[in-house]
Amino acid sequence: MRLRHTVVAALGALALVVTLPTSASAASGQFRYTYETDEGYEAVGFLNGPQSGACVNLPGAGSDELPPAYAPKNLTDASATVFLSADCEGDIYYTLRPGGGASDRLEVRSVVFS
């Protein structure tokens, strides 16, 4: 009888662990991009360990009032899909493989990691 209660309790605990939500994963590494500052200087922006599945508007370039960033480098372990528009919207996007980069011609405002 005790063994049956122990087995039932263990199975209940296992079911609870399996159904608990897991924390959001993050890409390991850094995503880099180049953008123009308000003073007209070229600067490098970066995202360290960005969250997977969440759209990120790039600081310094993530709105229509600012010039878009360019030359993205995906130095993370996840694929990065970059968008010309803010909020990861629009028909103009490009996917960078982990460890990949693009030329100065690729303009971006937002990114999402898989």
N, C-alpha and C positions, 0 to 999 in steps of 0.2 A: 504494500500500500504506500509506504514512504517513497519507494522508487518511482511509482507512478506520479506522485505529486512533484517529485524532483524533475522528472522528465517533462511534465506539463509546464512547470515553472520555467525550465530552460527553453522550451519551445516558445513560450510566451515572450520571454526576454529576447530571443532571436528574432521573432516577428517584429517586436518593437524597434530593434536596432535596424532591421532592414527597411522599415517604413519611415524612419526619421529622415527629414530632408538633409541633404549634404550641403556643406558650405560652397559658395561659388568658387570656381577654380580661376586661377590667374595664369597668364602666360609668363614663363620665366624669361628674363632678359630685358632688353631695352628696345624701344621703337624710337627712331630719330628722324627728324625732318628739318628742313631749312626754311626760314621765313624772314620777311623784312620787318624791321622794327618801325615804330612811329617816326623815328628820326631818319629812316632810310638806310639803316645799317643791316647787314646780313647777320642773322643769329641762328643758332642751332637749338631746337626744342627737343625734348625727349619725354617719353613715358616709361617709367620703370615698373616692371611686373604688372602690366595692365590686366584688368579683369576680362575674362572671356565672355563673349556674348553681349557685352554692353557697348553701346555706341559712345565714342569719345569725340567731342569737338576739340580740335587741336588748339591749345592755348597759343595766342598770337596770330591765328589764322582761321579760327572756327566760326566766323560770321561773314555775312556778305559785305559788311562795311570795310573789311580788311582784305588785303591781297591774299590769295591762297598760298599755302606752303608748297614746297616742291622738294624733289630729290629724297623721297622717303627711303629709309633703311630699316628693314624688319630684322632686328637682331634678337628676336624672341624664338621660342620653340613652337610657336603656333602660327598658322596662316593669318595674315592681316589683309582685310579687304578695305581699301581706301576709297573715299568718295570725293568728288569735286564739290559736292554740296554739303552743307552742314546737316547734322542729325542723321547721317548715313542714308540720305534720300537721293533720289534721282537715278537717271539711266547711265550716268558716267561714273564708272567705278573700275577698279583694277585689283586683283588679288596678288599679294606678294607672298612667296613661299617663306618658310622659316629660314632665316639667314640671308634672305634676298634683298635686293634694293632696286631702285629705279633711277633714271636719269633726271636731270634738272627740268626736263620738259613735262614730267608728270606732276600736275598740280592737284593738291589735296586740301580738304578742310576738316574731314572727319574720318574715323577708322573704327572698325570692329574686328575683334580677334575671335578665332574659332577654337 
